Amino acid sequence: MEGTSLDKIRTHKDLEVWKKAMKLTESLYKITSHFPKEEQYGLISQIRRAAVSIPSNIAEGAARNSNKEFIQYLYISLGSLSELETQLLLAQRLNFLNDSNQLEDIDSVRKMTVGLIHHLKRRKMT
């Protein structure tokens, strides 16, 4: 696993994917603060909710008793990543967002999450 061996993981805060998801969420809070005020209860709220869901589900899954449960929460996190990606693409179409760095970060978090799922599945079989 990237950065940290799962055997050395004490909490979700030790997971590189959680750290990257937290940075993504933080950046999206800052970016959406510049969106039009009329989107406060629309797109801003949806983007923030989806973004927060990603590291939250990683954390909750890591606290569970089994790899099976952890994997389930990682899949929920993947769903939130897809939801967030869709919302950011819409924000681009509406000219609220010009930068694609967050879309690249979503791809990176997605790849890390899928890698962690595969790692946990392999570990479960051994």
C-alpha positions as CSV (number, residue, x, y, z in Angstrom):
1,M,0.0,0.0,0.0
2,E,1.1,3.5,-0.8
3,G,3.1,5.3,2.0
4,T,2.0,3.1,4.9
5,S,1.8,-0.6,5.4
6,L,-1.6,-1.7,6.6
7,D,0.1,-3.6,9.4
8,K,1.3,-0.3,10.8
9,I,-2.1,1.5,10.5
10,R,-3.4,2.5,13.9
11,T,-6.3,4.7,12.8
12,H,-7.8,6.1,9.7
13,K,-5.6,9.1,10.1
14,D,-2.6,6.9,9.1
15,L,-4.1,6.1,5.7
16,E,-2.7,8.1,2.8
17,V,-6.1,7.9,1.0
18,W,-7.8,9.5,4.0
19,K,-5.2,12.3,4.1
20,K,-5.6,13.0,0.4
21,A,-9.4,13.0,0.7
22,M,-9.2,15.5,3.6
23,K,-7.1,17.8,1.5
24,L,-9.6,17.5,-1.4
25,T,-12.5,18.3,0.9
26,E,-10.6,21.3,2.4
27,S,-9.8,22.7,-1.1
28,L,-13.5,22.3,-2.2
29,Y,-14.7,24.2,0.8
30,K,-12.4,27.1,-0.1
31,I,-13.4,27.0,-3.8
32,T,-17.1,26.8,-3.2
33,S,-17.0,29.8,-1.0
34,H,-16.5,31.8,-4.2
35,F,-19.5,30.3,-6.0
36,P,-22.6,32.5,-6.4
37,K,-24.5,33.0,-3.2
38,E,-27.7,31.7,-4.7
39,E,-26.0,28.3,-4.9
40,Q,-25.6,28.2,-1.1
41,Y,-28.4,25.6,-0.7
42,G,-27.9,24.1,-4.1
43,L,-24.6,23.1,-5.7
44,I,-22.4,24.4,-2.8
45,S,-24.2,22.3,-0.3
46,Q,-24.2,19.2,-2.5
47,I,-20.5,19.5,-3.3
48,R,-19.6,19.9,0.3
49,R,-21.8,17.1,1.5
50,A,-20.3,14.7,-1.1
51,A,-16.8,15.8,-0.4
52,V,-17.1,15.3,3.4
53,S,-18.7,11.9,2.8
54,I,-15.4,10.6,1.2
55,P,-13.0,10.8,4.2
56,S,-15.9,10.2,6.6
57,N,-16.7,6.8,5.1
58,I,-13.0,5.9,4.9
59,A,-12.7,6.7,8.6
60,E,-15.9,4.8,9.6
61,G,-14.9,1.8,7.6
62,A,-11.4,1.7,9.1
63,A,-13.0,1.6,12.6
64,R,-15.1,-1.4,11.7
65,N,-14.2,-4.9,12.9
66,S,-13.7,-6.6,9.6
67,N,-12.2,-6.1,6.2
68,K,-15.6,-6.9,4.7
69,E,-17.2,-3.9,6.5
70,F,-14.2,-1.7,5.7
71,I,-14.5,-2.6,2.0
72,Q,-18.2,-1.8,2.1
73,Y,-17.5,1.7,3.4
74,L,-14.8,2.2,0.8
75,Y,-17.3,1.4,-1.9
76,I,-19.6,4.1,-0.4
77,S,-16.7,6.5,-0.6
78,L,-16.3,5.6,-4.3
79,G,-19.9,6.4,-4.8
80,S,-19.4,9.8,-3.2
81,L,-16.4,10.4,-5.4
82,S,-18.5,9.8,-8.5
83,E,-21.2,12.1,-7.2
84,L,-18.7,14.8,-6.4
85,E,-17.1,14.5,-9.9
86,T,-20.5,14.9,-11.5
87,Q,-21.2,18.0,-9.4
88,L,-17.8,19.6,-10.3
89,L,-18.3,18.9,-14.0
90,L,-21.6,20.7,-13.7
91,A,-19.9,23.6,-11.9
92,Q,-17.5,23.8,-14.8
93,R,-20.3,23.9,-17.3
94,L,-21.9,26.7,-15.3
95,N,-18.6,28.5,-15.3
96,F,-18.3,28.4,-11.5
97,L,-15.1,26.4,-11.7
98,N,-12.3,26.8,-14.2
99,D,-9.6,24.7,-12.6
100,S,-9.5,21.0,-13.1
101,N,-7.0,20.2,-10.3
102,Q,-9.9,18.9,-8.1
103,L,-11.0,16.5,-10.9
104,E,-7.4,15.2,-11.0
105,D,-7.5,14.9,-7.2
106,I,-10.7,12.9,-7.4
107,D,-9.1,10.5,-9.9
108,S,-6.1,10.1,-7.5
109,V,-8.3,9.4,-4.5
110,R,-10.4,7.0,-6.6
111,K,-7.3,5.1,-7.7
112,M,-6.0,5.0,-4.1
113,T,-9.4,3.8,-2.8
114,V,-9.6,1.0,-5.5
115,G,-6.1,0.0,-4.6
116,L,-7.0,-0.3,-0.9
117,I,-10.0,-2.3,-1.8
118,H,-7.9,-4.7,-3.9
119,H,-5.3,-4.9,-1.1
120,L,-8.0,-5.7,1.5
121,K,-9.6,-8.4,-0.7
122,R,-6.2,-10.1,-1.3
123,R,-5.4,-9.9,2.4
124,K,-8.7,-11.5,3.2
125,M,-8.0,-14.5,0.9
126,T,-4.6,-15.2,2.5
